[in-house]
Amino acid sequence: MNGILEFPNAFPRADGHPAPVEVLGTSRRSGAALLTATRLLTQRMPLTRLPAEKVRAHRELSPVRDGGRVEVYTYPTSGTELDNIADILRRAHLEDGVPWNDMAVLVRAGSRTIPTIRRALTAAGVPWTSTATTCPCATNRRWRPC
């Protein structure tokens, strides 16, 4: 949430004024099933630091496609979690024919998690690449206004 709250000043307009924050009404990331599942989970999460109308608008996203699948796993350790992620990816490729380039593992704190993910994927025979940058988006010149 801090990313949203800090966005106007972290990514100011070219004239130096804070950038506007807009709520998108369409979800292009998730199919209808995943969007429904995430809405069920998040409807009970208080977001008191955000304006109520923005929270409401965000929680009323419309999917652009049907379908999707939701699976939930719990693990006793982070190592077990990583082993299962590698297994899921490997099975999707070998059993379902999903190309490696059509899969991704998204993480929040890359500098802390990418080394352990890399080891787990390598041990399972899953090829990997990383697009992680070494600096936060707000300080990366590629995402700064000209």
DSSP file with accessible surface (Angstrom, degrees, kcal/mol):
  #  RESIDUE AA STRUCTURE BP1 BP2  ACC     N-H-->O    O-->H-N    N-H-->O    O-->H-N    TCO  KAPPA ALPHA  PHI   PSI    X-CA   Y-CA   Z-CA
    1    1 A M    >>        0   0   82      0, 0.0     4,-2.3     0, 0.0     3,-0.5   0.000 360.0 360.0 360.0 -30.5    0.0    0.0    0.0
    2    2 A N  H 3>  +     0   0   79      1,-0.2     4,-2.8     2,-0.2     5,-0.2   0.861 360.0  60.5 -60.0 -33.9    2.9    2.3    0.6
    3    3 A G  H 3> S+     0   0   54      1,-0.2     4,-0.8     2,-0.2    -1,-0.2   0.901 107.8  43.8 -59.4 -39.7    3.7    2.2   -3.1
    4    4 A I  H <4 S+     0   0   90     -3,-0.5     3,-0.4     2,-0.2    -2,-0.2   0.937 115.7  47.3 -69.8 -45.8    0.3    3.6   -3.9
    5    5 A L  H  < S+     0   0   60     -4,-2.3     4,-0.2     1,-0.2    -2,-0.2   0.852 118.2  41.0 -66.3 -33.7    0.4    6.3   -1.2
    6    6 A E  H >X S+     0   0  115     -4,-2.8     4,-2.6    -5,-0.2     3,-0.6   0.570  90.2  93.7 -90.8  -8.9    4.0    7.3   -2.1
    7    7 A F  H 3X S+     0   0   81     -4,-0.8     4,-2.6    -3,-0.4    12,-0.3   0.893  76.9  57.8 -54.2 -48.5    3.4    7.2   -5.9
    8    8 A P  H 34 S+     0   0   27      0, 0.0    11,-2.0     0, 0.0    -1,-0.2   0.875 118.8  31.3 -55.0 -37.6    2.4   10.9   -6.5
    9    9 A N  H <4 S+     0   0  120     -3,-0.6    -2,-0.2    -4,-0.2    -3,-0.1   0.780 117.0  55.4 -91.6 -27.8    5.7   12.1   -5.0
   10   10 A A  H  < S+     0   0   27     -4,-2.6    -3,-0.2     1,-0.3    -1,-0.1   0.826 122.1  29.1 -72.0 -30.9    7.9    9.2   -6.1
   11   11 A F  S  < S-     0   0   42     -4,-2.6    -1,-0.3    -5,-0.3    -2,-0.1  -0.563  87.0-179.6-127.1  66.9    6.9    9.7   -9.7
   12   12 A P        -     0   0   26      0, 0.0    -3,-0.1     0, 0.0     5,-0.1  -0.207  35.0 -94.5 -66.2 161.2    6.1   13.4  -10.1
   13   13 A R    >   -     0   0  128      4,-3.1     3,-2.3    -5,-0.2     6,-0.1  -0.198  43.8 -97.6 -64.7 166.4    4.9   14.9  -13.3
   14   14 A A  T 3  S+     0   0   81      1,-0.3    -1,-0.1     2,-0.1   130,-0.0   0.818 126.8  56.9 -58.8 -29.1    7.6   16.4  -15.6
   15   15 A D  T 3  S-     0   0  103      2,-0.1    -1,-0.3     1,-0.1    -2,-0.1   0.436 121.3-107.9 -83.6   2.1    6.7   19.8  -14.1
   16   16 A G  S <  S+     0   0   52     -3,-2.3    -2,-0.1     1,-0.3     3,-0.1   0.265  77.5 129.7  93.6 -12.9    7.4   18.6  -10.6
   17   17 A H  S    S-     0   0  112      1,-0.1    -4,-3.1    -5,-0.1    -1,-0.3  -0.425  71.7 -87.3 -72.4 152.1    3.8   18.4   -9.4
   18   18 A P        -     0   0   69      0, 0.0    -9,-0.2     0, 0.0    -1,-0.1  -0.281  47.5-112.9 -58.3 142.1    2.6   15.2   -7.7
   19   19 A A        -     0   0   15    -11,-2.0     2,-0.1   -12,-0.3    -8,-0.1  -0.460  30.7-111.2 -74.6 146.7    1.3   12.6  -10.2
   20   20 A P        -     0   0   63      0, 0.0     2,-0.5     0, 0.0    -1,-0.1  -0.463  23.0-138.0 -74.2 152.7   -2.4   11.8  -10.1
   21   21 A V        -     0   0   49     -2,-0.1     2,-0.4     2,-0.0   -17,-0.0  -0.969  22.5-171.9-113.2 122.0   -3.4    8.3   -8.9
   22   22 A E        -     0   0  141     -2,-0.5     2,-0.6    32,-0.0    32,-0.0  -0.885  20.2-132.0-114.1 147.3   -6.1    6.7  -10.9
   23   23 A V        -     0   0   46     -2,-0.4     2,-0.3     2,-0.0    32,-0.0  -0.865  22.2-137.5 -97.5 124.9   -8.0    3.5  -10.2
   24   24 A L        -     0   0  130     -2,-0.6    37,-0.0     1,-0.1     3,-0.0  -0.626   7.8-158.1 -81.0 140.8   -8.3    1.2  -13.2
   25   25 A G  S    S+     0   0   43     -2,-0.3    37,-2.2    36,-0.1     2,-0.4   0.537  70.3  66.1 -97.4  -5.8  -11.7   -0.4  -13.7
   26   26 A T  E     -a   62   0A  57     35,-0.2     2,-0.7    38,-0.0    35,-0.1  -0.959  67.0-147.4-123.6 133.0  -10.6   -3.4  -15.8
   27   27 A S  E     +a   63   0A  12     35,-2.6    37,-1.3    -2,-0.4    38,-0.3  -0.867  23.4 166.1 -97.4 113.9   -8.4   -6.3  -14.8
   28   28 A R  S    S+     0   0  177     -2,-0.7    -1,-0.1    35,-0.2     3,-0.1   0.522  72.3  64.1 -97.7 -10.6   -6.3   -7.6  -17.6
   29   29 A R  S    S+     0   0  214      1,-0.1     2,-0.4     2,-0.0    -1,-0.1   0.882 102.4  41.6 -79.4 -40.0   -4.1   -9.6  -15.3
   30   30 A S  S    S-     0   0   15     38,-0.0    34,-0.4     2,-0.0    35,-0.4  -0.884  73.1-128.1-120.7 142.9   -6.6  -12.1  -14.0
   31   31 A G     >  -     0   0    6     -2,-0.4     4,-2.4    32,-0.1     5,-0.2  -0.207  46.0 -90.6 -72.7 173.2   -9.4  -14.1  -15.4
   32   32 A A  H  > S+     0   0   22     33,-1.6     4,-2.5     1,-0.2     5,-0.2   0.870 123.5  53.9 -58.2 -40.0  -12.8  -14.0  -13.8
   33   33 A A  H  > S+     0   0   39     34,-2.2     4,-2.2     2,-0.2    -1,-0.2   0.935 112.3  42.6 -64.4 -45.7  -12.2  -17.0  -11.5
   34   34 A L  H  > S+     0   0   66     33,-0.5     4,-2.8     2,-0.2     5,-0.2   0.913 113.5  52.2 -68.1 -40.0   -9.0  -15.5  -10.0
   35   35 A L  H  X S+     0   0    9     -4,-2.4     4,-2.1     1,-0.2    -2,-0.2   0.928 110.0  49.2 -62.6 -41.7  -10.5  -12.0   -9.7
   36   36 A T  H  X S+     0   0   87     -4,-2.5     4,-2.0    -5,-0.2    -1,-0.2   0.931 111.7  49.2 -62.2 -44.9  -13.5  -13.5   -7.8
   37   37 A A  H  X S+     0   0   23     -4,-2.2     4,-1.8     1,-0.2    -2,-0.2   0.926 111.6  47.8 -62.6 -44.4  -11.3  -15.4   -5.5
   38   38 A T  H  X S+     0   0   43     -4,-2.8     4,-2.6     1,-0.2    -1,-0.2   0.876 109.8  53.3 -67.7 -33.4   -9.1  -12.4   -4.7
   39   39 A R  H  X S+     0   0   48     -4,-2.1     4,-1.7    -5,-0.2    -1,-0.2   0.889 106.2  53.2 -67.1 -37.5  -12.1  -10.2   -4.1
   40   40 A L  H  < S+     0   0   99     -4,-2.0     4,-0.3     1,-0.2    -1,-0.2   0.896 114.3  42.9 -62.9 -38.3  -13.5  -12.7   -1.6
   41   41 A L  H >< S+     0   0  111     -4,-1.8     3,-0.6     1,-0.2    -2,-0.2   0.901 118.0  42.7 -72.8 -42.4  -10.2  -12.6    0.3
   42   42 A T  H >< S+     0   0   32     -4,-2.6     3,-1.7     1,-0.2    -2,-0.2   0.671  90.2  82.8 -85.2 -14.2   -9.7   -8.8    0.2
   43   43 A Q  T 3< S+     0   0  121     -4,-1.7    -1,-0.2     1,-0.3    -2,-0.1   0.792  96.0  47.0 -63.1 -22.4  -13.2   -7.7    1.0
   44   44 A R  T <  S+     0   0  193     -3,-0.6    -1,-0.3    -4,-0.3    -2,-0.2   0.476  89.0 102.1 -95.0  -1.8  -12.5   -8.1    4.7
   45   45 A M  S <  S-     0   0  104     -3,-1.7     2,-0.3    -4,-0.1    -3,-0.0  -0.720  71.0-135.0 -84.6 120.1   -9.1   -6.4    4.6
   46   46 A P        -     0   0  105      0, 0.0     2,-0.1     0, 0.0     3,-0.1  -0.543  19.9-174.6 -74.3 134.6   -9.4   -2.8    5.9
   47   47 A L    >   +     0   0   51     -2,-0.3     3,-1.5     1,-0.1     8,-0.1  -0.554  19.6 158.1-123.0  65.5   -7.6   -0.3    3.8
   48   48 A T  T 3   +     0   0  130      1,-0.3    -1,-0.1    -2,-0.1     4,-0.1   0.678  65.4  61.8 -70.1 -18.2   -8.1    2.7    6.1
   49   49 A R  T 3  S+     0   0  140     -3,-0.1    -1,-0.3     2,-0.1    -2,-0.0   0.569  95.6  71.8 -86.1  -8.2   -5.2    4.7    4.6
   50   50 A L  S <  S-     0   0   31     -3,-1.5    -3,-0.1     1,-0.1     5,-0.0  -0.816  98.6 -94.1-104.5 149.2   -6.7    4.9    1.2
   51   51 A P    >>  -     0   0   63      0, 0.0     4,-2.1     0, 0.0     3,-0.6  -0.351  33.9-127.1 -60.1 136.3   -9.8    7.0    0.2
   52   52 A A  H 3> S+     0   0   60      1,-0.3     4,-2.7     2,-0.2     5,-0.2   0.863 107.3  54.2 -56.1 -39.9  -12.9    4.9    0.5
   53   53 A E  H 3> S+     0   0  114      1,-0.2     4,-2.1     2,-0.2    -1,-0.3   0.867 108.7  49.2 -67.2 -31.6  -14.1    5.7   -3.0
   54   54 A K  H <> S+     0   0   71     -3,-0.6     4,-2.4     2,-0.2    -1,-0.2   0.907 111.7  48.7 -71.8 -40.5  -10.7    4.5   -4.5
   55   55 A V  H  X S+     0   0   19     -4,-2.1     4,-2.3     2,-0.2    -2,-0.2   0.943 112.4  48.7 -62.4 -47.0  -10.9    1.2   -2.5
   56   56 A R  H  X S+     0   0  136     -4,-2.7     4,-0.5     1,-0.2    -2,-0.2   0.934 111.8  48.8 -60.1 -45.0  -14.5    0.6   -3.6
   57   57 A A  H >< S+     0   0   40     -4,-2.1     3,-1.1     1,-0.2    -1,-0.2   0.920 111.4  49.7 -62.9 -42.1  -13.6    1.3   -7.3
   58   58 A H  H >< S+     0   0   90     -4,-2.4     3,-1.0     1,-0.3    -1,-0.2   0.885 108.4  52.7 -65.1 -37.7  -10.6   -1.0   -7.1
   59   59 A R  H 3< S+     0   0   59     -4,-2.3    -1,-0.3     1,-0.3    -2,-0.2   0.531 102.1  61.8 -78.3  -3.0  -12.6   -3.8   -5.6
   60   60 A E  T << S+     0   0  130     -3,-1.1    -1,-0.3    -4,-0.5    -2,-0.1  -0.002  74.6 151.0-109.5  28.4  -15.2   -3.5   -8.4
   61   61 A L    <   -     0   0   27     -3,-1.0   -35,-0.2   -35,-0.1   -36,-0.1  -0.226  38.4-138.9 -57.2 148.0  -12.8   -4.4  -11.2
   62   62 A S  E     -a   26   0A  69    -37,-2.2   -35,-2.6     2,-0.0     2,-0.1  -0.936  14.6-129.9-110.1 131.9  -14.2   -6.1  -14.2
   63   63 A P  E     -a   27   0A  52      0, 0.0   -35,-0.2     0, 0.0   -32,-0.1  -0.452   1.6-147.7 -77.1 153.4  -12.3   -9.0  -15.8
   64   64 A V  S    S+     0   0   79    -37,-1.3     2,-0.3   -34,-0.4   -33,-0.1   0.543  81.0  31.7 -94.1  -9.9  -11.6   -9.0  -19.6
   65   65 A R  S    S-     0   0  120    -35,-0.4   -33,-1.6   -38,-0.3    -1,-0.1  -0.989  74.1-125.8-145.2 155.2  -11.8  -12.8  -19.9
   66   66 A D        +     0   0  143     -2,-0.3     2,-0.1   -35,-0.2    -2,-0.1  -0.244  67.0  41.7 -82.1-179.3  -13.5  -15.7  -18.3
   67   67 A G        +     0   0   42    -36,-0.2   -34,-2.2     1,-0.1   -33,-0.5  -0.290  46.3 142.7  83.0-164.0  -11.9  -18.8  -16.8
   68   68 A G        -     0   0   59    -35,-0.2     2,-0.4   -36,-0.2    -1,-0.1  -0.355  40.3-114.4 105.7 168.4   -8.8  -19.2  -14.7
   69   69 A R        -     0   0  187     -2,-0.1     2,-0.5     2,-0.0   -38,-0.1  -0.998  15.1-154.8-144.2 139.9   -8.1  -21.6  -11.9
   70   70 A V        +     0   0   64     -2,-0.4     2,-0.4     2,-0.0    -2,-0.0  -0.968  15.4 172.7-119.7 127.9   -7.4  -21.0   -8.2
   71   71 A E        -     0   0   89     -2,-0.5     2,-0.4     2,-0.0    -2,-0.0  -0.993  14.2-156.4-131.0 141.8   -5.4  -23.4   -6.1
   72   72 A V        +     0   0  122     -2,-0.4     2,-0.4     2,-0.0    -2,-0.0  -0.972  12.6 178.7-122.6 131.8   -4.3  -22.8   -2.5
   73   73 A Y        -     0   0  106     -2,-0.4     2,-0.3     2,-0.0    -2,-0.0  -0.969  10.8-161.8-128.2 147.0   -1.4  -24.4   -0.8
   74   74 A T        -     0   0  131     -2,-0.4    -2,-0.0     7,-0.0     0, 0.0  -0.953  11.2-163.1-125.1 150.6    0.0  -24.1    2.7
   75   75 A Y        -     0   0   62     -2,-0.3     3,-0.1     1,-0.1    -2,-0.0  -0.975  26.2-139.6-135.3 147.3    3.5  -25.2    3.7
   76   76 A P  S    S+     0   0  116      0, 0.0     2,-0.3     0, 0.0    -1,-0.1   0.785  91.4  17.4 -75.7 -24.6    5.3  -25.9    6.9
   77   77 A T  S  > S-     0   0   76      1,-0.1     4,-1.8     0, 0.0     5,-0.1  -0.959  74.0-117.7-142.3 161.5    8.5  -24.2    5.7
   78   78 A S  H  > S+     0   0   87     -2,-0.3     4,-2.5     1,-0.2     5,-0.2   0.848 115.2  58.1 -68.2 -31.4    9.7  -21.8    3.0
   79   79 A G  H  > S+     0   0   32      2,-0.2     4,-2.4     1,-0.2    -1,-0.2   0.914 105.5  48.9 -64.1 -40.9   11.9  -24.6    1.5
   80   80 A T  H  > S+     0   0   57      2,-0.2     4,-2.1     1,-0.2    -1,-0.2   0.900 110.0  52.7 -64.2 -39.9    8.9  -26.9    1.1
   81   81 A E  H  X S+     0   0   87     -4,-1.8     4,-2.4     2,-0.2    -2,-0.2   0.943 110.2  46.9 -61.0 -46.8    7.0  -24.0   -0.6
   82   82 A L  H  X S+     0   0   28     -4,-2.5     4,-2.4     1,-0.2    -2,-0.2   0.901 109.9  53.4 -65.0 -39.7    9.9  -23.5   -3.1
   83   83 A D  H  X S+     0   0  107     -4,-2.4     4,-2.1     1,-0.2    -1,-0.2   0.907 111.0  47.0 -61.1 -40.5   10.2  -27.2   -3.8
   84   84 A N  H  X S+     0   0   40     -4,-2.1     4,-2.9     2,-0.2    -2,-0.2   0.893 109.0  53.5 -71.0 -37.6    6.5  -27.3   -4.6
   85   85 A I  H  X S+     0   0   43     -4,-2.4     4,-2.3     2,-0.2     5,-0.2   0.952 111.0  47.0 -59.9 -46.2    6.6  -24.2   -6.8
   86   86 A A  H  X S+     0   0    1     -4,-2.4     4,-2.6     1,-0.2    -2,-0.2   0.915 112.6  50.2 -61.3 -41.4    9.4  -25.9   -8.8
   87   87 A D  H  X S+     0   0   56     -4,-2.1     4,-2.8    -5,-0.2     5,-0.2   0.913 109.1  50.9 -64.8 -42.3    7.4  -29.1   -9.0
   88   88 A I  H  X S+     0   0   60     -4,-2.9     4,-2.3     2,-0.2    -1,-0.2   0.932 112.9  46.0 -61.3 -44.5    4.3  -27.3  -10.2
   89   89 A L  H  X S+     0   0   23     -4,-2.3     4,-2.0    -5,-0.2    -2,-0.2   0.939 113.5  48.7 -64.2 -45.0    6.3  -25.5  -13.0
   90   90 A R  H  X S+     0   0  109     -4,-2.6     4,-3.0     1,-0.2     5,-0.3   0.929 112.9  47.2 -63.2 -44.2    8.1  -28.7  -14.0
   91   91 A R  H  X>S+     0   0  119     -4,-2.8     4,-2.9     1,-0.2     5,-1.1   0.897 108.6  55.0 -64.9 -40.4    4.8  -30.7  -14.2
   92   92 A A  H  X5S+     0   0   20     -4,-2.3     6,-2.4    -5,-0.2     4,-0.6   0.906 114.8  41.1 -59.4 -38.9    3.1  -28.0  -16.2
   93   93 A H  H  X5S+     0   0   55     -4,-2.0     4,-0.8     4,-0.2    -2,-0.2   0.956 123.7  35.1 -73.1 -50.2    5.9  -28.1  -18.7
   94   94 A L  H  <5S+     0   0  104     -4,-3.0    -3,-0.2    -5,-0.2    -2,-0.2   0.880 130.3  28.4 -76.3 -39.0    6.3  -31.9  -18.9
   95   95 A E  H  <5S+     0   0  124     -4,-2.9    -3,-0.2    -5,-0.3    -1,-0.1   0.821 131.8  30.7 -93.8 -34.9    2.8  -33.1  -18.4
   96   96 A D  H  <<S-     0   0  115     -5,-1.1    -3,-0.2    -4,-0.6    -2,-0.1   0.458  98.6-123.3-105.4  -5.4    0.7  -30.2  -19.9
   97   97 A G     <  +     0   0   55     -4,-0.8    -4,-0.2    -6,-0.3    -3,-0.1   0.709  48.8 163.4  73.0  20.9    3.1  -28.9  -22.5
   98   98 A V        -     0   0   45     -6,-2.4    -1,-0.2    -7,-0.1    -2,-0.1  -0.587  40.9-119.9 -74.0 123.5    3.2  -25.4  -21.1
   99   99 A P    >   -     0   0   64      0, 0.0     3,-1.9     0, 0.0     4,-0.1  -0.356  15.2-122.8 -62.6 144.5    6.3  -23.6  -22.6
  100  100 A W  G >  S+     0   0   72      1,-0.3     3,-1.8     2,-0.2    -2,-0.0   0.880 111.4  60.8 -54.1 -38.6    8.8  -22.4  -20.1
  101  101 A N  G 3  S+     0   0  156      1,-0.3    -1,-0.3     3,-0.0    -3,-0.0   0.614  96.2  61.2 -68.6 -11.3    8.4  -18.9  -21.5
  102  102 A D  G <  S+     0   0  120     -3,-1.9     2,-0.3     2,-0.0    -1,-0.3   0.313  95.1  78.4 -94.2   6.1    4.7  -18.9  -20.5
  103  103 A M    <   +     0   0   39     -3,-1.8     2,-0.3    -4,-0.1   -14,-0.0  -0.856  54.0 174.8-116.4 153.2    5.4  -19.3  -16.8
  104  104 A A        -     0   0   79     -2,-0.3     2,-0.5     2,-0.0    -3,-0.0  -0.992  24.0-149.6-152.4 152.2    6.5  -16.9  -14.2
  105  105 A V        -     0   0   52     -2,-0.3     2,-0.4     2,-0.0    -2,-0.0  -0.993  22.6-157.5-120.5 118.3    7.1  -16.7  -10.4
  106  106 A L        -     0   0  151     -2,-0.5     2,-0.3     2,-0.0    -2,-0.0  -0.823  12.8-177.9-100.0 137.5    6.5  -13.2   -9.1
  107  107 A V        -     0   0   59     -2,-0.4     3,-0.3     1,-0.1    -2,-0.0  -0.915  26.7-145.6-131.6 157.3    8.1  -12.1   -5.8
  108  108 A R  S    S+     0   0  250     -2,-0.3     2,-0.8     1,-0.2    -1,-0.1   0.888  94.9  35.9 -85.7 -49.9    8.0   -9.0   -3.7
  109  109 A A    >>  +     0   0   20      1,-0.2     4,-2.2     2,-0.1     3,-0.8  -0.722  67.4 175.0-111.9  82.5   11.5   -8.8   -2.3
  110  110 A G  H 3> S+     0   0   20     -2,-0.8     4,-2.6    -3,-0.3    -1,-0.2   0.867  74.6  57.9 -58.1 -42.0   13.7  -10.0   -5.1
  111  111 A S  H 34 S+     0   0  114      1,-0.2    -1,-0.2     2,-0.2    -2,-0.1   0.842 116.2  37.0 -62.9 -28.7   17.0   -9.3   -3.5
  112  112 A R  H <4 S+     0   0  192     -3,-0.8     4,-0.3     2,-0.1    -1,-0.2   0.812 128.0  31.0 -88.9 -33.5   16.0  -11.5   -0.6
  113  113 A T  H  X S+     0   0   44     -4,-2.2     4,-2.3     2,-0.1     5,-0.2   0.761  98.2  75.1-102.8 -27.0   14.1  -14.3   -2.4
  114  114 A I  H  X S+     0   0   36     -4,-2.6     4,-3.1    -5,-0.3     5,-0.2   0.907  93.4  54.9 -60.1 -41.7   15.6  -14.7   -5.9
  115  115 A P  H  > S+     0   0   41      0, 0.0     4,-2.0     0, 0.0    -1,-0.2   0.930 112.6  42.6 -59.5 -40.3   18.7  -16.5   -4.8
  116  116 A T  H  > S+     0   0   52     -4,-0.3     4,-2.2    -3,-0.2    -2,-0.2   0.888 114.9  49.8 -74.4 -35.1   16.7  -19.2   -3.0
  117  117 A I  H  X S+     0   0   23     -4,-2.3     4,-2.8     2,-0.2     5,-0.3   0.928 109.0  53.2 -65.1 -43.6   14.2  -19.5   -5.8
  118  118 A R  H  X S+     0   0   89     -4,-3.1     4,-2.6    -5,-0.2     5,-0.2   0.929 109.5  48.4 -57.1 -44.5   17.0  -19.8   -8.3
  119  119 A R  H  X S+     0   0  140     -4,-2.0     4,-2.4    -5,-0.2    -1,-0.2   0.928 112.8  47.5 -63.7 -43.8   18.5  -22.7   -6.3
  120  120 A A  H  X S+     0   0   14     -4,-2.2     4,-1.4     2,-0.2    -2,-0.2   0.926 114.7  45.5 -65.2 -43.0   15.2  -24.5   -6.0
  121  121 A L  H  <>S+     0   0   13     -4,-2.8     5,-3.1     2,-0.2     4,-0.4   0.928 113.5  49.3 -67.1 -43.0   14.4  -24.2   -9.7
  122  122 A T  H ><5S+     0   0   82     -4,-2.6     3,-1.4    -5,-0.3    -2,-0.2   0.926 109.1  52.3 -61.7 -44.4   17.8  -25.2  -10.8
  123  123 A A  H 3<5S+     0   0   90     -4,-2.4    -1,-0.2     1,-0.3    -2,-0.2   0.834 111.0  48.3 -62.2 -30.3   17.7  -28.3   -8.5
  124  124 A A  T 3<5S-     0   0   29     -4,-1.4    -1,-0.3    -5,-0.2    -2,-0.2   0.429 118.6-110.4 -90.0   0.4   14.4  -29.3  -10.1
  125  125 A G  T < 5 +     0   0   52     -3,-1.4    -3,-0.2    -4,-0.4    -2,-0.1   0.762  69.7 144.1  77.5  24.7   15.7  -28.8  -13.6
  126  126 A V      < -     0   0    7     -5,-3.1    -1,-0.3    -6,-0.2    -2,-0.1  -0.867  47.7-131.4 -99.3 119.6   13.5  -25.8  -14.3
  127  127 A P        -     0   0   72      0, 0.0     2,-0.3     0, 0.0    -5,-0.0  -0.374  32.2-175.1 -67.3 149.9   15.2  -23.1  -16.4
  128  128 A W        -     0   0  101     -2,-0.0     2,-0.3     2,-0.0   -24,-0.0  -0.980  21.3-179.5-145.7 155.0   15.0  -19.6  -15.1
  129  129 A T        -     0   0  131     -2,-0.3     2,-0.4     0, 0.0     0, 0.0  -0.945  18.7-142.0-142.3 163.6   15.9  -16.0  -15.8
  130  130 A S        -     0   0   60     -2,-0.3    -2,-0.0     2,-0.1   -16,-0.0  -0.992  16.5-172.0-131.7 138.1   15.3  -12.9  -13.8
  131  131 A T        +     0   0  137     -2,-0.4    -1,-0.1     2,-0.1     0, 0.0   0.174  44.5 138.5-106.5  14.2   14.3   -9.4  -14.9
  132  132 A A        -     0   0   59      1,-0.1     2,-0.3   -22,-0.1    -2,-0.1  -0.295  43.3-144.9 -62.0 141.7   14.9   -8.0  -11.4
  133  133 A T        -     0   0   57      2,-0.1     4,-0.1     1,-0.1    -1,-0.1  -0.665  14.6-127.9-101.0 163.4   16.6   -4.7  -11.2
  134  134 A T  S    S+     0   0  153     -2,-0.3    -1,-0.1     2,-0.1    -2,-0.1   0.507  89.4  50.5 -90.3  -5.2   19.0   -3.7   -8.5
  135  135 A C  S    S-     0   0   41      2,-0.0    -2,-0.1     1,-0.0     5,-0.1  -0.965  93.5 -95.0-132.5 152.0   17.3   -0.5   -7.6
  136  136 A P    >>  -     0   0   93      0, 0.0     3,-1.5     0, 0.0     4,-0.8  -0.242  38.1-112.4 -60.5 151.8   13.7    0.4   -6.8
  137  137 A C  G >4 S+     0   0   68      1,-0.3     3,-1.1     2,-0.2     6,-0.3   0.868 114.4  61.5 -53.0 -41.1   11.5    1.6   -9.6
  138  138 A A  G 34 S+     0   0   30      1,-0.3    -1,-0.3     6,-0.0    -3,-0.0   0.779 111.3  38.6 -62.7 -24.8   11.2    5.1   -8.1
  139  139 A T  G <4 S+     0   0   93     -3,-1.5     2,-0.5     5,-0.0    -1,-0.3   0.455  92.0 103.1-104.4  -0.5   15.0    5.6   -8.3
  140  140 A N    X<  -     0   0   20     -3,-1.1     3,-1.8    -4,-0.8     4,-0.3  -0.710  66.6-144.4 -85.9 123.8   15.4    3.9  -11.7
  141  141 A R  G >  S+     0   0  220     -2,-0.5     3,-1.2     1,-0.3    -1,-0.1   0.776  93.9  70.8 -60.6 -24.9   15.9    6.5  -14.5
  142  142 A R  G 3  S+     0   0  165      1,-0.3    -1,-0.3    -3,-0.0    -5,-0.1   0.801 105.5  39.1 -63.0 -26.0   14.0    4.3  -17.0
  143  143 A W  G <  S+     0   0  114     -3,-1.8    -1,-0.3    -6,-0.3    -2,-0.2   0.286  94.3 102.3-109.0  10.2   10.7    5.0  -15.1
  144  144 A R  S <  S-     0   0   89     -3,-1.2  -133,-0.1    -4,-0.3  -131,-0.1  -0.680  80.3-102.3 -90.4 147.3   11.3    8.7  -14.3
  145  145 A P              0   0   58      0, 0.0    -1,-0.1     0, 0.0    -2,-0.1  -0.335 360.0 360.0 -66.1 150.8    9.6   11.4  -16.3
  146  146 A C              0   0  161     -2,-0.0     0, 0.0     0, 0.0     0, 0.0  -0.446 360.0 360.0 -81.2 360.0   11.7   13.2  -18.9
